[in-house]
Amino acid sequence: MAYIFEKAGRLTIDGKRRIVDVPVHNVHQKVPFVAGSYNMVKKVLDHYKNDSINKHVYYSC
């Protein structure tokens, strides 16, 4: 799914790096998934970098 998003000119991240760069260790591996336009995903990434948001287990935008 991340591959399709990125081919369509969008961005996909797990909070730290692109989803397509995440090494696969297991068929049932789970990672956080944020996908959308470049600007919207950048905003989410900026929130992850904010120390106050890192104290929360769950974050919803």
KOLDREN-364130 format. One record per residue: x, y, z of N, C-alpha, C in turn. Coordinates in Angstrom, 2 decimals. Example, Ala and Ser with C-alpha at 12.3 -4.5 7.8 and 13.67 -1.06 7.14 Angstrom:
2
<pt><n_u>13.19</n_u><n_v>-5.69</n_v><n_w>7.80</n_w><ca_u>12.30</ca_u><ca_v>-4.50</ca_v><ca_w>7.80</ca_w><c_u>13.20</c_u><c_v>-3.30</c_v><c_w>7.80</c_w></pt>
<pt><n_u>12.85</n_u><n_v>-2.25</n_v><n_w>7.08</n_w><ca_u>13.67</ca_u><ca_v>-1.06</ca_v><ca_w>7.14</ca_w><c_u>12.90</c_u><c_v>0.03</c_v><c_w>7.87</c_w></pt>
END
This chain:
61
<pt><n_u>0.82</n_u><n_v>-1.18</n_v><n_w>0.00</n_w><ca_u>0.00</ca_u><ca_v>0.00</ca_v><ca_w>0.00</ca_w><c_u>0.88</c_u><c_v>1.26</c_v><c_w>0.00</c_w></pt>
<pt><n_u>1.95</n_u><n_v>1.25</n_v><n_w>0.80</n_w><ca_u>2.85</ca_u><ca_v>2.40</ca_v><ca_w>0.85</ca_w><c_u>3.49</c_u><c_v>2.65</c_v><c_w>-0.52</c_w></pt>
<pt><n_u>3.82</n_u><n_v>1.59</n_v><n_w>-1.21</n_w><ca_u>4.42</ca_u><ca_v>1.70</ca_v><ca_w>-2.54</ca_w><c_u>3.47</c_u><c_v>2.42</c_v><c_w>-3.50</c_w></pt>
<pt><n_u>2.20</n_u><n_v>2.05</n_v><n_w>-3.45</n_w><ca_u>1.20</ca_u><ca_v>2.67</ca_v><ca_w>-4.32</ca_w><c_u>1.04</c_u><c_v>4.14</c_v><c_w>-3.97</c_w></pt>
<pt><n_u>0.98</n_u><n_v>4.46</n_v><n_w>-2.68</n_w><ca_u>0.86</ca_u><ca_v>5.86</ca_v><ca_w>-2.26</ca_w><c_u>2.04</c_u><c_v>6.67</c_v><c_w>-2.79</c_w></pt>
<pt><n_u>3.24</n_u><n_v>6.15</n_v><n_w>-2.64</n_w><ca_u>4.42</ca_u><ca_v>6.91</ca_v><ca_w>-3.05</ca_w><c_u>4.52</c_u><c_v>7.04</c_v><c_w>-4.56</c_w></pt>
<pt><n_u>4.07</n_u><n_v>6.05</n_v><n_w>-5.29</n_w><ca_u>4.05</ca_u><ca_v>6.15</ca_v><ca_w>-6.75</ca_w><c_u>3.03</c_u><c_v>7.19</c_v><c_w>-7.21</c_w></pt>
<pt><n_u>2.03</n_u><n_v>7.45</n_v><n_w>-6.39</n_w><ca_u>1.02</ca_u><ca_v>8.46</ca_v><ca_w>-6.71</ca_w><c_u>1.45</c_u><c_v>9.86</c_v><c_w>-6.25</c_w></pt>
<pt><n_u>2.68</n_u><n_v>9.97</n_v><n_w>-5.75</n_w><ca_u>3.21</ca_u><ca_v>11.27</ca_v><ca_w>-5.35</ca_w><c_u>2.90</c_u><c_v>11.66</c_v><c_w>-3.92</c_w></pt>
<pt><n_u>2.49</n_u><n_v>10.70</n_v><n_w>-3.11</n_w><ca_u>2.18</ca_u><ca_v>10.96</ca_v><ca_w>-1.70</ca_w><c_u>3.34</c_u><c_v>10.49</c_v><c_w>-0.84</c_w></pt>
<pt><n_u>3.18</n_u><n_v>10.62</n_v><n_w>0.47</n_w><ca_u>4.24</ca_u><ca_v>10.25</ca_v><ca_w>1.41</ca_w><c_u>3.68</c_u><c_v>9.30</c_v><c_w>2.45</c_w></pt>
<pt><n_u>4.47</n_u><n_v>8.30</n_v><n_w>2.85</n_w><ca_u>4.08</ca_u><ca_v>7.36</ca_v><ca_w>3.90</ca_w><c_u>5.23</c_u><c_v>7.23</c_v><c_w>4.88</c_w></pt>
<pt><n_u>4.92</n_u><n_v>7.34</n_v><n_w>6.18</n_w><ca_u>5.95</ca_u><ca_v>7.25</ca_v><ca_w>7.22</ca_w><c_u>5.44</c_u><c_v>6.39</c_v><c_w>8.37</c_w></pt>
<pt><n_u>6.38</n_u><n_v>5.97</n_v><n_w>9.20</n_w><ca_u>6.01</ca_u><ca_v>5.26</ca_v><ca_w>10.43</ca_w><c_u>6.24</c_u><c_v>6.16</c_v><c_w>11.65</c_w></pt>
<pt><n_u>6.49</n_u><n_v>7.42</n_v><n_w>11.41</n_w><ca_u>6.78</ca_u><ca_v>8.37</ca_v><ca_w>12.47</ca_w><c_u>8.23</c_u><c_v>8.80</c_v><c_w>12.48</c_w></pt>
<pt><n_u>9.10</n_u><n_v>7.98</n_v><n_w>11.89</n_w><ca_u>10.53</ca_u><ca_v>8.29</ca_v><ca_w>11.85</ca_w><c_u>11.12</c_u><c_v>8.18</c_v><c_w>10.46</c_w></pt>
<pt><n_u>10.61</n_u><n_v>7.25</n_v><n_w>9.67</n_w><ca_u>11.19</ca_u><ca_v>7.01</ca_v><ca_w>8.34</ca_w><c_u>10.09</c_u><c_v>6.57</c_v><c_w>7.37</c_w></pt>
<pt><n_u>10.45</n_u><n_v>6.56</n_v><n_w>6.08</n_w><ca_u>9.50</ca_u><ca_v>6.13</ca_v><ca_w>5.06</ca_w><c_u>9.15</c_u><c_v>4.66</c_v><c_w>5.27</c_w></pt>
<pt><n_u>7.91</n_u><n_v>4.31</n_v><n_w>5.05</n_w><ca_u>7.45</ca_u><ca_v>2.93</ca_v><ca_w>5.23</ca_w><c_u>8.20</c_u><c_v>1.98</c_v><c_w>4.29</c_w></pt>
<pt><n_u>8.47</n_u><n_v>2.41</n_v><n_w>3.06</n_w><ca_u>9.16</ca_u><ca_v>1.52</ca_v><ca_w>2.13</ca_w><c_u>10.61</c_u><c_v>1.25</c_v><c_w>2.53</c_w></pt>
<pt><n_u>11.15</n_u><n_v>2.01</n_v><n_w>3.48</n_w><ca_u>12.51</ca_u><ca_v>1.80</ca_v><ca_w>3.98</ca_w><c_u>12.56</c_u><c_v>0.93</c_v><c_w>5.24</c_w></pt>
<pt><n_u>11.40</n_u><n_v>0.55</n_v><n_w>5.76</n_w><ca_u>11.34</ca_u><ca_v>-0.28</ca_v><ca_w>6.97</ca_w><c_u>11.71</c_u><c_v>-1.71</c_v><c_w>6.60</c_w></pt>
<pt><n_u>12.73</n_u><n_v>-2.29</n_v><n_w>7.25</n_w><ca_u>13.09</ca_u><ca_v>-3.68</ca_v><ca_w>6.94</ca_w><c_u>11.99</c_u><c_v>-4.65</c_v><c_w>7.39</c_w></pt>
<pt><n_u>11.70</n_u><n_v>-5.62</n_v><n_w>6.55</n_w><ca_u>10.67</ca_u><ca_v>-6.61</ca_v><ca_w>6.87</ca_w><c_u>11.33</c_u><c_v>-7.80</c_v><c_w>7.54</c_w></pt>
<pt><n_u>10.88</n_u><n_v>-8.11</n_v><n_w>8.77</n_w><ca_u>11.42</ca_u><ca_v>-9.23</ca_v><ca_w>9.52</ca_w><c_u>10.43</c_u><c_v>-10.38</c_v><c_w>9.63</c_w></pt>
<pt><n_u>9.16</n_u><n_v>-10.07</n_v><n_w>9.43</n_w><ca_u>8.13</ca_u><ca_v>-11.07</ca_v><ca_w>9.63</ca_w><c_u>6.94</c_u><c_v>-10.72</c_v><c_w>8.76</c_w></pt>
<pt><n_u>6.25</n_u><n_v>-11.72</n_v><n_w>8.26</n_w><ca_u>5.08</ca_u><ca_v>-11.51</ca_v><ca_w>7.42</ca_w><c_u>3.97</c_u><c_v>-10.79</c_v><c_w>8.18</c_w></pt>
<pt><n_u>3.89</n_u><n_v>-10.97</n_v><n_w>9.48</n_w><ca_u>2.85</ca_u><ca_v>-10.35</ca_v><ca_w>10.30</ca_w><c_u>3.37</c_u><c_v>-9.14</c_v><c_w>11.08</c_w></pt>
<pt><n_u>4.45</n_u><n_v>-8.56</n_v><n_w>10.61</n_w><ca_u>5.05</ca_u><ca_v>-7.39</ca_v><ca_w>11.27</ca_w><c_u>4.09</c_u><c_v>-6.21</c_v><c_w>11.23</c_w></pt>
<pt><n_u>4.04</n_u><n_v>-5.45</n_v><n_w>12.32</n_w><ca_u>3.18</ca_u><ca_v>-4.28</ca_v><ca_w>12.41</ca_w><c_u>4.01</c_u><c_v>-3.05</c_v><c_w>12.70</c_w></pt>
<pt><n_u>3.71</n_u><n_v>-1.96</n_v><n_w>12.01</n_w><ca_u>4.36</ca_u><ca_v>-0.68</ca_v><ca_w>12.24</ca_w><c_u>3.31</c_u><c_v>0.42</c_v><c_w>12.16</c_w></pt>
<pt><n_u>3.56</n_u><n_v>1.56</n_v><n_w>12.80</n_w><ca_u>2.64</ca_u><ca_v>2.69</ca_v><ca_w>12.63</ca_w><c_u>2.61</c_u><c_v>3.09</c_v><c_w>11.16</c_w></pt>
<pt><n_u>1.49</n_u><n_v>3.60</n_v><n_w>10.69</n_w><ca_u>1.33</ca_u><ca_v>3.93</ca_v><ca_w>9.27</ca_w><c_u>0.63</c_u><c_v>5.27</c_v><c_w>9.14</c_w></pt>
<pt><n_u>1.33</n_u><n_v>6.25</n_v><n_w>8.59</n_w><ca_u>0.76</ca_u><ca_v>7.57</ca_v><ca_w>8.31</ca_w><c_u>0.94</c_u><c_v>7.81</c_v><c_w>6.83</c_w></pt>
<pt><n_u>-0.15</n_u><n_v>8.07</n_v><n_w>6.12</n_w><ca_u>-0.08</ca_u><ca_v>8.28</ca_v><ca_w>4.67</ca_w><c_u>-0.93</c_u><c_v>9.48</c_v><c_w>4.28</c_w></pt>
<pt><n_u>-0.47</n_u><n_v>10.17</n_v><n_w>3.26</n_w><ca_u>-1.25</ca_u><ca_v>11.31</ca_v><ca_w>2.76</ca_w><c_u>-0.38</c_u><c_v>12.23</c_v><c_w>1.93</c_w></pt>
<pt><n_u>-0.84</n_u><n_v>13.45</n_v><n_w>1.74</n_w><ca_u>-0.07</ca_u><ca_v>14.41</ca_v><ca_w>0.97</ca_w><c_u>1.21</c_u><c_v>14.75</c_v><c_w>1.73</c_w></pt>
<pt><n_u>2.19</n_u><n_v>15.23</n_v><n_w>1.00</n_w><ca_u>3.48</ca_u><ca_v>15.54</ca_v><ca_w>1.61</ca_w><c_u>3.33</c_u><c_v>16.53</c_v><c_w>2.76</c_w></pt>
<pt><n_u>2.56</n_u><n_v>17.59</n_v><n_w>2.55</n_w><ca_u>2.42</ca_u><ca_v>18.62</ca_v><ca_w>3.58</ca_w><c_u>1.72</c_u><c_v>18.10</c_v><c_w>4.83</c_w></pt>
<pt><n_u>0.68</n_u><n_v>17.29</n_v><n_w>4.66</n_w><ca_u>-0.04</ca_u><ca_v>16.76</ca_v><ca_w>5.82</ca_w><c_u>0.83</c_u><c_v>15.78</c_v><c_w>6.62</c_w></pt>
<pt><n_u>1.56</n_u><n_v>14.94</n_v><n_w>5.93</n_w><ca_u>2.43</ca_u><ca_v>13.97</ca_v><ca_w>6.62</ca_w><c_u>3.58</c_u><c_v>14.70</c_v><c_w>7.31</c_w></pt>
<pt><n_u>4.08</n_u><n_v>15.78</n_v><n_w>6.71</n_w><ca_u>5.13</ca_u><ca_v>16.58</ca_v><ca_w>7.35</ca_w><c_u>4.62</c_u><c_v>17.18</c_v><c_w>8.66</c_w></pt>
<pt><n_u>3.36</n_u><n_v>17.59</n_v><n_w>8.70</n_w><ca_u>2.78</ca_u><ca_v>18.13</ca_v><ca_w>9.93</ca_w><c_u>2.75</c_u><c_v>17.07</c_v><c_w>11.02</c_w></pt>
<pt><n_u>2.37</n_u><n_v>15.86</n_v><n_w>10.66</n_w><ca_u>2.36</ca_u><ca_v>14.75</ca_v><ca_w>11.63</ca_w><c_u>3.77</c_u><c_v>14.49</c_v><c_w>12.11</c_w></pt>
<pt><n_u>4.74</n_u><n_v>14.47</n_v><n_w>11.21</n_w><ca_u>6.13</ca_u><ca_v>14.25</ca_v><ca_w>11.57</ca_w><c_u>6.62</c_u><c_v>15.33</c_v><c_w>12.52</c_w></pt>
<pt><n_u>6.22</n_u><n_v>16.57</n_v><n_w>12.31</n_w><ca_u>6.59</ca_u><ca_v>17.67</ca_v><ca_w>13.22</ca_w><c_u>6.00</c_u><c_v>17.43</c_v><c_w>14.60</c_w></pt>
<pt><n_u>4.79</n_u><n_v>16.89</n_v><n_w>14.68</n_w><ca_u>4.18</ca_u><ca_v>16.58</ca_v><ca_w>15.98</ca_w><c_u>4.95</c_u><c_v>15.48</c_v><c_w>16.70</c_w></pt>
<pt><n_u>5.42</n_u><n_v>14.48</n_v><n_w>15.95</n_w><ca_u>6.21</ca_u><ca_v>13.41</ca_v><ca_w>16.55</ca_w><c_u>7.51</c_u><c_v>13.95</c_v><c_w>17.13</c_w></pt>
<pt><n_u>8.08</n_u><n_v>14.96</n_v><n_w>16.50</n_w><ca_u>9.34</ca_u><ca_v>15.53</ca_v><ca_w>16.96</ca_w><c_u>9.15</c_u><c_v>16.41</c_v><c_w>18.19</c_w></pt>
<pt><n_u>7.91</n_u><n_v>16.84</n_v><n_w>18.44</n_w><ca_u>7.59</ca_u><ca_v>17.69</ca_v><ca_w>19.59</ca_w><c_u>7.65</c_u><c_v>16.83</c_v><c_w>20.86</c_w></pt>
<pt><n_u>8.42</n_u><n_v>17.26</n_v><n_w>21.85</n_w><ca_u>8.60</ca_u><ca_v>16.49</ca_v><ca_w>23.08</ca_w><c_u>7.30</c_u><c_v>16.25</c_v><c_w>23.83</c_w></pt>
<pt><n_u>6.41</n_u><n_v>17.21</n_v><n_w>23.85</n_w><ca_u>5.17</ca_u><ca_v>17.05</ca_v><ca_w>24.62</ca_w><c_u>4.29</c_u><c_v>15.96</c_v><c_w>24.03</c_w></pt>
<pt><n_u>4.31</n_u><n_v>15.78</n_v><n_w>22.72</n_w><ca_u>3.47</ca_u><ca_v>14.75</ca_v><ca_w>22.10</ca_w><c_u>4.07</c_u><c_v>13.36</c_v><c_w>22.31</c_w></pt>
<pt><n_u>5.39</n_u><n_v>13.26</n_v><n_w>22.49</n_w><ca_u>6.03</ca_u><ca_v>11.97</ca_v><ca_w>22.68</ca_w><c_u>5.69</c_u><c_v>11.33</c_v><c_w>24.01</c_w></pt>
<pt><n_u>5.14</n_u><n_v>12.09</n_v><n_w>24.95</n_w><ca_u>4.78</ca_u><ca_v>11.55</ca_v><ca_w>26.25</ca_w><c_u>3.47</c_u><c_v>10.77</c_v><c_w>26.20</c_w></pt>
<pt><n_u>2.71</n_u><n_v>10.94</n_v><n_w>25.13</n_w><ca_u>1.42</ca_u><ca_v>10.26</ca_v><ca_w>24.98</ca_w><c_u>1.61</c_u><c_v>8.95</c_v><c_w>24.21</c_w></pt>
<pt><n_u>0.89</n_u><n_v>7.92</n_v><n_w>24.63</n_w><ca_u>0.98</ca_u><ca_v>6.63</ca_v><ca_w>23.95</ca_w><c_u>0.26</c_u><c_v>6.68</c_v><c_w>22.61</c_w></pt>
<pt><n_u>-0.91</n_u><n_v>7.31</n_v><n_w>22.58</n_w><ca_u>-1.70</ca_u><ca_v>7.38</ca_v><ca_w>21.35</ca_w><c_u>-1.87</c_u><c_v>8.83</c_v><c_w>20.95</c_w></pt>
<pt><n_u>-1.83</n_u><n_v>9.07</n_v><n_w>19.66</n_w><ca_u>-2.04</ca_u><ca_v>10.40</ca_v><ca_w>19.14</ca_w><c_u>-2.94</c_u><c_v>10.29</c_v><c_w>17.92</c_w></pt>
<pt><n_u>-3.95</n_u><n_v>11.09</n_v><n_w>17.89</n_w><ca_u>-4.88</ca_u><ca_v>11.08</ca_v><ca_w>16.77</ca_w><c_u>-4.99</c_u><c_v>12.48</c_v><c_w>16.19</c_w></pt>
<pt><n_u>-4.92</n_u><n_v>12.58</n_v><n_w>14.86</n_w><ca_u>-5.05</ca_u><ca_v>13.91</ca_v><ca_w>14.26</ca_w><c_u>-6.38</c_u><c_v>14.08</c_v><c_w>13.57</c_w></pt>
END
